[in-house]
Amino acid sequence: MKFFKLTYVLLSLLTFSACSFEDDIQAIFPQGVKGSSELFTGNAWNYGLVQPDSVFTTLVGNVYFEPGARSNWHSHPAGQILVITSGIGYHQIEGKEIEIIRKGDVIQCPPNVNHWHGASPNVGLQQLYIVPNTEKGIVDWKQAVSDQEYFKLSNK
């Protein structure tokens, strides 16, 4: 009887440890500074990692979007690369369908193309952002993403 109990406990532990907890956000960096309500809908937190300078001419940071939070529409003169490190979110390039983004995805936002990104309605999102060639400029902010635009994916 003890053998069966031990076997059950071990199998339970193995099953439990093999489960994927995709909904749990795993922070790599400190939370950072809350983003402006003029540039984000909901709560988004920015933590700068590499400040632009004349040597690397690259800006790198981490953003944590709470569930439902998103950026305004914006563009980058030299483009932007996003590396999703945790959670589930949305990304959209103007004129295209919304994409679901997850941990491990790498998104390339072309130069001077309007786009937005953020968390899904029920799960937060962690992302690294990389803005190259900052001598060309960093970001041009536009209007907020409306609820109608944001929830378009879930209304299909």
C-alpha positions in Angstrom: 0.0 0.0 0.0 2.8 2.4 0.8 4.3 1.8 -2.7 1.1 2.8 -4.3 0.8 6.0 -2.2 4.4 6.9 -3.0 3.9 6.2 -6.7 0.7 8.4 -6.7 2.6 11.3 -5.0 5.5 11.1 -7.4 3.2 11.0 -10.4 1.2 13.9 -9.1 4.4 15.9 -8.6 5.7 15.1 -12.0 2.4 16.0 -13.6 2.2 19.2 -11.6 5.7 20.3 -12.5 5.2 19.5 -16.2 2.1 21.8 -16.5 2.5 25.1 -18.3 1.5 28.2 -16.4 1.3 30.5 -19.4 -1.1 32.8 -17.6 1.4 33.6 -14.8 3.6 36.5 -15.6 7.2 35.9 -14.7 9.0 39.1 -14.2 12.7 39.3 -15.2 13.2 43.0 -14.4 11.8 45.4 -11.8 8.4 46.8 -12.5 9.8 50.3 -13.4 7.9 53.5 -13.9 4.2 53.7 -14.7 3.5 54.9 -18.3 1.6 58.1 -18.9 -2.2 57.8 -19.4 -1.7 60.0 -22.4 0.3 57.2 -24.1 -1.2 54.1 -22.7 -4.7 52.7 -21.9 -4.6 50.9 -18.6 -1.5 50.3 -16.5 1.8 49.8 -18.3 5.2 49.9 -16.5 8.5 50.7 -18.2 12.0 49.7 -17.0 14.8 51.1 -19.1 17.8 48.8 -19.7 20.0 50.6 -22.3 19.7 54.3 -22.8 20.5 55.7 -26.3 24.0 57.1 -26.8 26.3 57.8 -29.7 28.1 54.4 -29.4 25.2 51.9 -29.5 22.5 54.2 -30.8 20.0 51.7 -29.5 17.3 52.0 -26.8 16.3 48.8 -24.9 13.8 48.3 -22.1 11.1 46.1 -20.6 7.4 46.9 -20.4 4.9 45.1 -18.3 1.3 45.5 -19.4 -1.4 44.6 -16.9 -4.3 42.7 -18.4 -6.2 45.0 -20.8 -3.4 47.6 -21.0 -2.1 48.7 -24.3 0.0 51.4 -26.0 -1.4 54.1 -28.2 -0.9 53.9 -31.9 2.7 54.9 -32.6 5.7 54.5 -35.0 9.4 54.4 -34.8 11.6 56.2 -37.4 14.0 53.2 -37.5 11.6 50.5 -36.5 11.2 48.5 -33.3 11.8 44.9 -32.2 9.7 43.3 -29.5 10.7 40.1 -27.7 7.8 38.7 -25.7 9.1 37.2 -22.4 5.9 36.3 -20.6 2.1 36.4 -20.9 -0.3 36.8 -23.8 -0.9 40.0 -25.7 -1.9 41.6 -29.0 0.0 43.4 -31.7 -1.4 45.2 -34.7 0.2 47.0 -37.6 -2.1 49.6 -39.2 -4.3 48.1 -41.9 -3.6 44.5 -40.8 -5.3 42.1 -38.5 -4.5 41.9 -34.8 -2.0 39.2 -34.0 -1.9 37.3 -30.7 1.6 37.3 -29.2 3.0 35.0 -26.6 6.2 34.2 -24.7 9.0 33.5 -27.2 7.6 35.6 -30.1 9.8 38.1 -31.8 7.9 41.0 -33.5 9.5 43.3 -36.1 7.8 46.7 -36.5 9.0 48.3 -39.7 10.2 51.9 -39.7 7.6 54.6 -39.8 4.7 52.2 -39.7 1.9 52.8 -37.2 1.3 49.9 -34.8 0.3 49.2 -31.2 0.8 46.4 -28.7 -0.3 45.4 -25.3 -1.8 42.7 -23.0 -4.8 40.5 -23.8 -7.9 41.4 -21.8 -7.4 38.7 -19.2 -3.6 38.0 -19.1 -0.7 40.5 -18.7 2.3 40.8 -21.0 6.0 41.3 -20.5 8.1 42.4 -23.4 11.6 43.6 -24.2 11.7 46.5 -26.7 14.6 47.3 -28.9 14.7 50.6 -30.9 17.7 50.7 -33.2 19.4 53.7 -34.8 18.0 56.2 -32.3 19.9 59.0 -34.1 16.9 58.9 -36.5 14.4 59.4 -33.6 12.8 57.2 -31.1 9.0 57.2 -31.2 6.1 59.2 -32.7 3.0 58.8 -30.6 -0.5 58.9 -32.1 -4.0 58.5 -30.8 -5.2 55.9 -28.3 -6.4 52.5 -29.5 -10.1 52.5 -29.1 -12.0 49.8 -27.2 -13.7 48.9 -30.5 -10.3 48.4 -32.2 -8.9 46.5 -29.2 -11.8 44.1 -28.7 -12.2 43.5 -32.5 -10.4 40.2 -32.1 -12.7 38.9 -29.4 -15.8 40.0 -31.4 -15.0 37.6 -34.3 
